[in-house]
């Protein structure tokens, strides 16, 4: 049994989330609830596999992929999501963000338009602009705590802006939407009509809460296999981002060879030995651990929503259908984004992810990472309420 209520001190462990508190001169008791990794120990199957290899053979030379690793990933996708990808479709990169940059470089040209739906995961924007391409934004439609795609605008932006690629986030980070099969089919139809390559980031695919269910893009659109690249990784599901390992599905043989050639030109030919080991162990023996995590996160989500409704009822908490990241509108406080950041850090002593990172549509919002012990969530809400009262903001 795993104790997800246990608080593990991650200070001084080279944690971006926790050690950046000191590096950025935040108050020392600041709660870190931003960066999207979880404050839970990994499953014993992964820890034991890594320890066994690290101690059992103390040479860490150039390594090949473990036999059965790709098959384990595909088996997980079939059992969990009803998708049957083939092992030979998989290319590996040291992370999904790395893959996004490589895919943009490989399949688009400088000044091409790339469509996104903001607010959205901020590396999408950085990957596009950093590679000399143009951001084309079709903003999500917001109705209180719920977001939808504006399909008329979606197609118009493609038609008018020379769009050659669409970056999809499903489940959507940060707004927490799990796109339905019908929505995914409409996206597919529009992109196919305009010859747009679809790159779908499905890294949060395992984090959905009933009655919502994750639908892989290629389950909704099997006929578009040759026009889709699917980005996944064990890093979110099994809390392994530090091992820098991702599984990128490229069904098209032609596109797969083109991307593989580009990766080789960029020096990306193998991944971390321990990433291979952890990936196989997680997908073959980590299911019971993950099922426990998912149940705990659902209770965290319910607890957070109830706590906010009780303590800060004027803040709008978006409906969390998927991911473990809560999206909250604090605009009622009347603070600028800079002032809101400073309020959270220096008044409340809580470090979140600023909504403005995810595009102008995120102004006034904050993103909470609920992948932590429930007591930390309760303390964060208490601190924000106390600080707002002290400042006379509510």
C-alpha positions, 0 to 999 in steps of 0.5 A, a space after each residue: 500500500 502507498 501512503 499518498 498523504 505522506 509529506 516528502 521533503 523535496 528541498 535540496 534534491 535538485 527539484 525544479 519545483 521545490 529548489 527554485 523557491 530558494 533560488 528565486 528568493 521566495 519566503 522559505 516556507 513557500 508551498 510549491 504547487 506549480 511545476 507539473 510533477 507529483 510529490 508522490 514516491 514512484 511505484 516500487 516496481 520502478 524503484 526496484 528495477 532502477 536500483 537493481 540495474 544501478 547496483 547490479 551492474 556498475 557500468 553505465 555505457 551506451 545502451 540499447 532499448 530494452 526488449 519488450 519496452 515498446 510492446 509494453 507501451 502499446 499494451 497499456 494503450 490497448 488495455 487502458 484506452 482501446 487504441 492499438 498502436 504498433 510498436 514499430 511506430 514508436 520513436 523515442 526522444 528525451 521528453 515531449 517538449 524536445 519532440 515537439 521542437 523536432 517535429 516542428 523543425 522536420 515538418 514545417 518551414 520557416 514562417 509557416 503558421 502553426 495553430 494552437 488553442 490558447 490558453 495552452 501549455 506554454 512550451 507550445 508557443 516557445 517551440 513555435 516562435 523559437 523555431 521561426 514559425 508563426 503562432 496562429 491562435 484560435 482561442 478557446 471559448 469560455 463559459 464560466 468554468 467550462 471551455 469549448 473549441 470555437 470551430 468556426 474560428 478554428 477553420 477560419 484561422 487555418 484558411 486565412 493564415 497558411 497553417 500547416 500544423 495543428 498542436 493539440 493538447 488532449 487532455 488540455 493543459 491548463 483548462 482541464 478539458 477532455 475532448 470528446 470523440 465528436 470534438 476530435 472528429 471535427 478537428 480531424 475533418 477540418 485539418 484534413 480538409 486543409 491538409 494540416 498535420 496534426 500533432 497531438 500531445 497526449 501526455 496526460 491521457 491517463 488522468 481523467 475523471 468519470 464520467 469523462 473518458 480520454 479518447 485517443 485522437 486516432 481512435 476518433 480518427 483512424 483514417 487519418 493515421 498518416 497525418 497524425 503524430 502522437 506524443 506520449 510519455 511515462 513521465 506524467 503517469 508514473 512521475 518520471 520526468 527527470 528520466 527524460 524519456 518519451 514515446 512518439 507514435 508516427 504511423 506513417 512510414 514515410 514521416 517516421 523515416 523523415 523524423 528519425 533522420 532529423 533526430 539523427 542529424 540533431 544527435 538524438 539517437 538514444 535515450 537514457 538507460 534508466 529511462 528505458 528501464 523505468 518505462 518498461 517496469 512502469 507499463 508492465 508492473 505499475 498499474 496498481 500504483 497508478 490506479 491508487 494515484 488516480 483515485 487519490 487525485 480525484 479526491 484531491 480535485 473534489 477537496 480543492 473545489 469544496 475548499 475553494 467554494 467554502 473559503 474563496 467562493 468568488 474565485 471561478 474554478 474550472 471544471 477539471 475533467 482531466 490532468 491534475 492541474 486546477 485552473 482558477 480565475 482570480 481576476 475578481 481580486 483586481 490585481 495585475 498579473 505581476 501583482 497577483 504573482 507577488 501576492 501569491 508569493 509574498 503574501 500567501 507564501 504559495 507558488 503557483 503557475 501564473 496564468 499569463 504563461 499560457 497566453 494572454 487568455 490566462 491573464 488573472 488566472 493561476 494553475 494549481 498542481 494537485 499532485 501532492 498530499 491533500 494537507 498541502 492543498 488545504 494549507 494553500 487555500 487557507 493561506 490564500 484566504 488569510 492573505 486576501 483578508 489581510 489585504 482587504 481584497 475580499 
